Amino acid sequence: MTDLHGWIILDKPLGLSSAQGVAAVKRILRQAGHGKPKIGHGGTLDPLATGVLPIALGEATKLAGRMLDATKGYDFTISWGSATSTEDAEGEVIATSAVRPTPEALQAILPQFTGPIAQVPPAYSALKVDGVRAYALARAGETVELATRHVTVHSLTVLATTPDSATISASVSKGTYIRSLARDIALALGTVGHVTMLRRTKAGPFGLDQALSLDNLALLVQDPGPEQVILPLMAGLDDIPALAIDPDQAAALKQGRLLTGHPAAPGTYLACLGPVPVALVEIDQNQVRVLRGFNV
């Protein structure tokens, strides 16, 4: 049985947590006879969110942290006129407003939320307060005060509007809470609102065009095998230039040793011996230092 190294891009269904999505993929691989590969995910999605969830297998799990830092894309719908305790459709209504913003007013306000912005995360979030998850405190009825964080919204595009809602496409930096963004957009328009649909369309280099439902994944891993659905480890590093190395250099990097005298420009590279990824490396002052080594 061949070890599995690479990425499965799951189109996470509604109602499943990210951890449950990972468990489902693991179960599908096991039932198809592919053992129990090391597995993780590259960025949490709420159970009420759907869309792109990168699942890392084998040596790709060493890159899951980089995926957390990647730019994300989302489509989301704001329902005007009611705010909820969770800032999505799961919570109780805590405020209402008769104001329904016009499409023109929405378009005019969006530049205020594009670029570097400050936002307060939702009380119902996985952030920790004194070592306890904020959502656990909120569910226990405690008042949760989270610190303002600074994030970047790269773009906001209105996809559709109705008198009672708006659907927006967003490209955002790591740490951005779409529920908070929706809340603040509504408040800036003189009303209240909450998210009723949230779909991740992009996570780093991965998009919906590469994503598979659990049912399709279960079918495709059967025959001829998982290779047709597993993207290579290097697919998660498409923004990193390759660095060709020779066998002696590869052996040194596998031992974690520092290479000196390399002429490449400073920066991060994927060191490869032919088509085989050896290590994610950093070059500085002609020295090559291993960031992550791969045993592929």
C-alpha positions in Angstrom: 0.0 0.0 0.0 1.4 3.3 -1.1 1.7 6.1 1.5 -0.5 9.0 0.7 1.0 12.5 0.6 -0.9 15.5 -0.8 -4.2 17.3 -0.6 -7.8 16.4 -0.9 -10.0 19.5 -1.3 -13.3 18.8 0.4 -16.5 20.7 -0.4 -17.6 20.6 3.2 -21.3 20.1 3.6 -23.6 22.1 5.8 -23.8 20.9 9.4 -20.4 19.2 9.6 -17.6 20.7 11.7 -14.1 20.8 10.1 -13.0 18.0 12.5 -16.0 15.9 11.4 -15.1 16.5 7.7 -11.5 15.3 8.4 -12.9 12.2 10.2 -15.3 11.5 7.2 -12.4 11.7 4.7 -10.3 9.4 6.9 -13.1 6.9 7.1 -13.6 6.9 3.3 -9.9 6.3 2.7 -9.8 3.5 5.3 -12.9 1.8 3.8 -11.3 2.0 0.3 -8.3 0.1 1.7 -5.9 3.0 2.0 -5.0 2.5 5.6 -4.8 5.3 8.1 -2.8 8.2 6.7 -1.7 11.1 8.8 -4.4 13.7 8.2 -5.3 17.3 9.1 -7.0 20.3 7.7 -5.9 23.8 6.6 -8.4 26.2 8.2 -11.6 25.7 10.3 -15.0 26.2 8.8 -18.1 26.7 11.0 -20.7 23.9 10.8 -23.1 26.4 9.2 -20.5 27.2 6.5 -19.9 25.1 3.4 -17.1 25.0 0.8 -13.4 24.6 0.4 -11.7 22.7 3.2 -8.2 21.6 2.3 -7.4 18.2 3.8 -3.7 17.5 4.2 -2.4 13.9 3.9 0.9 12.5 5.0 3.8 14.9 4.6 1.4 17.7 3.4 0.3 18.0 7.1 3.5 19.9 7.6 2.1 22.6 5.4 -1.3 22.9 7.1 0.0 25.8 9.1 0.9 27.8 5.9 -2.7 27.2 4.7 -4.1 28.8 7.9 -2.1 32.0 6.9 -3.4 32.0 3.3 -5.8 34.4 1.8 -9.4 33.1 1.8 -12.4 33.8 -0.4 -16.0 33.6 0.8 -19.5 34.2 -0.6 -22.0 35.2 2.1 -25.5 36.5 2.5 -26.5 39.2 5.0 -30.1 39.2 6.1 -31.1 42.7 7.1 -33.3 43.6 10.0 -32.3 41.2 12.8 -29.2 40.7 14.8 -28.6 37.3 16.5 -26.5 36.2 19.5 -24.2 34.2 17.2 -24.3 36.6 14.3 -25.6 33.8 12.1 -28.8 31.9 11.7 -28.1 29.6 14.6 -28.5 32.2 17.3 -31.4 33.9 19.0 -32.6 37.3 17.8 -31.3 40.0 20.1 -32.1 43.2 18.1 -34.3 44.2 15.2 -34.6 47.1 12.8 -37.1 48.2 10.2 -34.3 49.8 8.1 -33.6 48.0 4.8 -30.6 49.5 3.0 -30.8 50.1 -0.7 -28.3 48.4 -3.1 -26.9 51.9 -3.8 -26.3 52.5 -0.1 -24.6 49.1 0.2 -22.3 49.8 -2.7 -21.4 53.2 -1.3 -20.4 51.8 2.2 -18.2 48.9 1.0 -15.0 50.9 0.5 -15.1 51.6 4.2 -14.6 47.9 4.8 -12.0 47.3 2.1 -8.3 47.3 2.9 -6.8 47.2 6.5 -9.7 47.2 9.0 -10.2 46.6 12.7 -12.9 44.2 13.8 -14.1 42.6 17.1 -14.5 38.8 16.6 -17.9 37.2 17.4 -18.5 36.1 21.0 -19.4 32.7 19.6 -15.9 32.0 18.2 -13.1 29.5 18.9 -10.8 32.2 20.3 -9.7 31.6 23.9 -10.4 33.9 26.8 -8.2 32.9 29.8 -7.7 29.5 28.3 -11.5 28.9 27.6 -13.1 29.0 24.2 -15.2 32.1 23.8 -18.2 30.1 22.5 -18.2 28.0 25.6 -18.3 31.1 27.8 -21.0 32.6 25.6 -23.1 29.5 25.7 -22.8 29.5 29.5 -24.4 32.9 29.5 -21.2 34.8 30.4 -20.4 38.2 28.8 -17.5 37.7 26.4 -15.2 40.7 25.5 -12.7 40.0 22.8 -9.9 42.3 21.8 -10.1 44.2 18.5 -7.9 42.6 15.8 -6.5 44.1 12.6 -7.2 42.2 9.4 -7.2 43.0 5.7 -10.2 42.8 3.3 -8.7 42.6 -0.2 -12.0 43.0 -2.1 -15.8 43.0 -1.6 -18.2 42.5 -4.6 -22.0 42.6 -4.4 -23.3 39.5 -6.2 -27.0 39.9 -5.6 -29.5 41.9 -3.5 -33.2 41.6 -2.5 -35.1 44.0 -0.3 -34.2 41.9 2.8 -30.7 40.6 2.0 -27.5 41.0 0.1 -25.0 38.4 -1.1 -21.4 39.5 -1.2 -18.1 37.9 -2.4 -15.1 38.7 -0.2 -11.3 38.0 -0.4 -9.8 38.4 3.0 -6.6 37.8 5.1 -6.3 35.2 7.8 -8.1 35.9 11.0 -11.0 37.7 9.3 -14.5 36.9 10.7 -17.1 37.1 8.0 -19.9 37.2 10.7 -18.3 40.3 12.2 -17.8 41.9 8.8 -21.5 41.3 8.1 -22.5 42.7 11.5 -20.4 45.9 11.0 -21.6 46.5 7.4 -25.2 46.4 8.7 -24.5 48.7 11.5 -22.8 51.2 9.2 -26.0 51.1 7.1 -28.1 52.1 10.0 -29.6 48.7 10.5 -28.7 45.3 12.0 -28.1 42.0 10.2 -26.7 38.5 10.4 -25.2 35.9 8.1 -27.6 33.3 6.6 -25.3 31.8 4.1 -21.5 31.4 4.2 -19.6 29.5 1.5 -15.8 29.4 1.3 -14.8 29.7 -2.4 -11.0 29.7 -2.0 -8.3 28.8 0.5 -4.8 29.7 -0.6 -4.3 28.1 -4.0 -7.3 25.9 -3.8 -10.8 26.7 -5.1 -14.2 25.2 -5.5 -13.3 23.9 -9.0 -11.0 21.4 -7.2 -13.4 20.5 -4.3 -15.2 17.2 -4.0 -18.3 16.3 -2.1 -18.0 13.4 0.4 -20.1 11.2 -1.9 -18.0 11.9 -5.0 -14.8 11.3 -3.0 -16.1 7.9 -1.8 -16.7 6.9 -5.4 -13.5 8.3 -6.9 -11.1 6.6 -4.3 -12.4 3.2 -5.2 -11.0 2.6 -8.7 -8.4 3.1 -10.0 -7.4 4.7 -6.7 -7.0 7.9 -4.7 -4.3 9.3 -7.0 -7.0 10.9 -9.2 -8.4 12.9 -6.3 -5.2 13.7 -4.3 -3.4 16.8 -5.4 0.4 16.6 -5.0 2.0 18.0 -1.9 3.5 20.8 -4.1 0.0 22.0 -5.0 -0.2 23.7 -1.6 3.0 25.7 -2.5 2.2 27.0 -5.9 3.3 30.5 -4.8 6.7 29.2 -3.8 9.5 29.0 -6.5 11.3 25.7 -6.9 15.0 25.3 -6.2 16.8 22.5 -8.0 19.3 20.6 -5.9 21.6 17.7 -6.5 21.6 14.4 -4.5 24.4 15.5 -2.1 22.5 18.7 -1.3 19.3 16.7 -0.9 21.0 14.4 1.6 22.3 17.3 3.6 18.9 19.0 3.7 17.3 15.8 4.8 19.6 15.8 7.8 18.7 19.4 8.5 22.1 20.7 7.7 22.8 24.2 6.5 23.9 24.7 2.9 26.2 27.6 2.2 27.3 29.5 -0.9 24.1 29.1 -2.8 23.6 31.9 -5.4 19.8 32.1 -5.4 18.2 35.3 -4.3 16.9 35.5 -0.6 13.5 34.1 0.0 11.5 30.9 0.5 11.9 28.0 -1.9 10.7 24.5 -2.4 14.0 22.5 -2.7 13.4 19.6 -5.2 15.5 16.7 -6.4 14.1 16.3 -9.8 10.3 16.1 -9.4 10.6 15.1 -5.7 10.1 17.7 -3.0 12.8 17.5 -0.4 12.3 20.6 1.9 10.7 24.0 2.2 13.8 26.2 2.7 14.7 29.8 3.4 17.7 31.4 1.7 19.4 34.3 3.4 23.0 35.6 2.8 23.7 32.6 0.5 22.7 30.1 3.2 20.0 27.5 2.7 18.1 26.7 5.9 15.4 24.0 6.2 12.0 25.2 7.3 10.1 21.9 6.8 11.6 18.7 5.6 9.6 16.1 3.6 10.0 12.4 3.7 8.4 11.5 0.4 
